[in-house]
Amino acid sequence: MFRVGQGYDVHQLREGLPMWLCGLRIDSPVGFVAHSDGDVAIHALCDALLGALALGDIGHLFPDTSEEFAGIDSKILLSRVMERVRAAGWSLANADITIALQAPKIARYVSAMRECLASVMGVETDAVSVKATTTERLGFVGRGEGCEVWAVVLIEKK
């Protein structure tokens, strides 16, 4: 038995903040405005996993009104979501993530991003795809105001 989950997240960019994507610190003069570390890619991935099991979203599970999650490393959130996936008797078959960001260019980080996410989720690296794109300077992403990420997962019953 299989299930598919889809996640989407957006974070605003601001100068002087750290940029975390797929668990890695990205060299950038701008970073994400967020309650946690702002890792928009992990947030979308968590939502995809939770959605596949109809368990809500990360905002419900890890509310941004809770001091417990202020500045938290999003890899911890992903690990906790994966614990729920496994506890429900499922495993990740694959994940596919698309990051839309005008700047900085992140292609050089993609391999390490895949490795980081795979390690946190306890799967092989070839089960995780990360793709980077721009919006050709269109919209809020193209103007450098933010980043948006789509994630799709396939999970299978153990």
C-alpha positions in Angstrom: 0.0 0.0 0.0 1.3 3.5 -0.9 0.3 7.1 -0.1 1.4 10.4 -1.6 1.9 13.6 0.3 2.4 17.1 -1.0 3.9 20.0 1.0 4.4 23.7 0.2 6.0 26.5 2.3 7.1 30.1 1.8 9.4 32.3 3.9 10.3 35.9 3.5 13.9 36.9 3.1 15.7 39.6 5.2 19.2 40.8 5.4 21.4 39.7 8.3 19.5 36.5 9.1 20.9 33.0 8.6 19.8 30.9 5.6 19.1 27.3 6.3 18.0 25.0 3.5 17.6 21.2 3.6 19.5 21.3 6.9 22.6 23.2 5.6 23.7 26.7 6.4 23.9 28.5 3.0 26.4 31.3 2.5 24.1 34.3 1.9 23.7 37.9 3.0 19.9 37.2 3.5 18.1 34.6 5.4 14.6 33.5 6.3 12.2 35.3 8.7 10.8 32.6 10.9 10.0 31.4 14.4 12.2 28.3 13.9 15.5 28.3 12.0 13.3 29.0 8.9 14.4 26.0 6.8 11.5 26.4 4.3 12.5 23.2 2.5 12.4 21.0 5.6 9.1 22.6 6.5 7.6 21.7 3.1 9.0 18.2 3.4 7.4 17.8 6.9 4.1 18.9 5.6 4.3 16.4 2.7 5.0 13.6 5.1 2.3 14.6 7.5 -0.2 15.1 4.7 0.4 11.6 3.4 -0.8 10.2 6.7 -3.5 12.9 7.2 -1.8 14.1 10.4 -2.2 17.8 9.7 0.7 20.1 9.2 3.8 21.4 11.0 2.0 24.5 12.2 -0.4 22.3 14.1 2.3 19.9 15.4 5.0 22.6 16.1 3.1 25.9 16.6 5.0 29.1 16.0 3.3 30.5 19.2 5.3 28.0 21.3 8.6 29.1 22.9 9.6 25.4 22.7 10.1 25.8 19.0 11.7 29.3 18.9 14.9 29.0 16.8 14.7 25.2 16.7 16.8 23.3 14.2 14.3 22.1 11.6 16.2 18.8 11.3 14.8 18.1 14.8 11.3 18.7 13.5 11.9 16.4 10.5 13.2 13.7 12.8 10.1 13.9 15.0 7.8 13.8 11.9 9.7 10.7 10.7 9.2 9.1 14.1 5.4 9.5 13.6 5.6 8.1 10.1 7.5 5.0 11.4 5.2 4.6 14.5 2.2 4.5 12.1 3.8 1.6 10.3 5.0 3.5 7.2 8.4 4.1 5.5 9.6 6.7 3.0 9.9 5.4 -0.5 11.1 8.7 -2.0 11.0 12.5 -1.6 11.2 15.1 -4.3 11.8 18.8 -3.4 11.8 21.8 -5.6 13.3 25.1 -4.2 12.4 28.4 -6.0 15.0 31.0 -5.0 16.3 33.8 -7.1 19.5 34.3 -5.1 21.8 33.0 -3.9 22.4 30.2 -6.4 22.3 26.9 -4.5 23.1 24.2 -7.1 26.5 23.6 -5.4 24.8 22.6 -2.2 22.3 20.1 -3.7 24.4 16.9 -3.2 25.1 17.8 0.4 21.4 18.7 0.9 20.3 15.3 -0.3 22.8 13.6 2.0 21.7 15.6 5.0 18.0 15.0 4.5 18.5 11.3 3.8 20.6 11.0 7.0 17.9 12.7 9.1 15.1 10.5 7.6 17.1 7.3 7.7 16.9 6.5 4.0 19.4 6.1 1.2 20.5 9.3 -0.6 19.0 8.1 -3.9 15.5 8.3 -2.3 15.8 12.1 -1.9 15.8 14.5 -4.8 16.4 18.3 -4.4 16.1 20.6 -7.4 16.8 24.3 -7.5 15.1 26.9 -9.8 14.5 30.6 -10.1 11.4 32.3 -11.3 13.2 34.3 -14.0 12.9 37.4 -11.8 9.1 37.2 -11.7 6.9 37.5 -8.6 8.1 37.8 -4.9 10.7 35.1 -5.5 12.1 36.9 -8.5 12.3 40.2 -6.7 14.4 38.5 -4.0 11.7 38.9 -1.3 11.2 35.3 -0.5 11.6 31.6 -1.2 9.0 28.9 -2.0 9.4 25.2 -1.8 7.3 22.3 -3.0 7.8 18.8 -1.7 6.2 15.5 -2.7 6.7 12.2 -0.9 5.7 8.6 -1.5 5.4 6.4 1.6 4.8 2.7 1.8 3.3 0.5 4.4 5.9 -1.7 6.1 
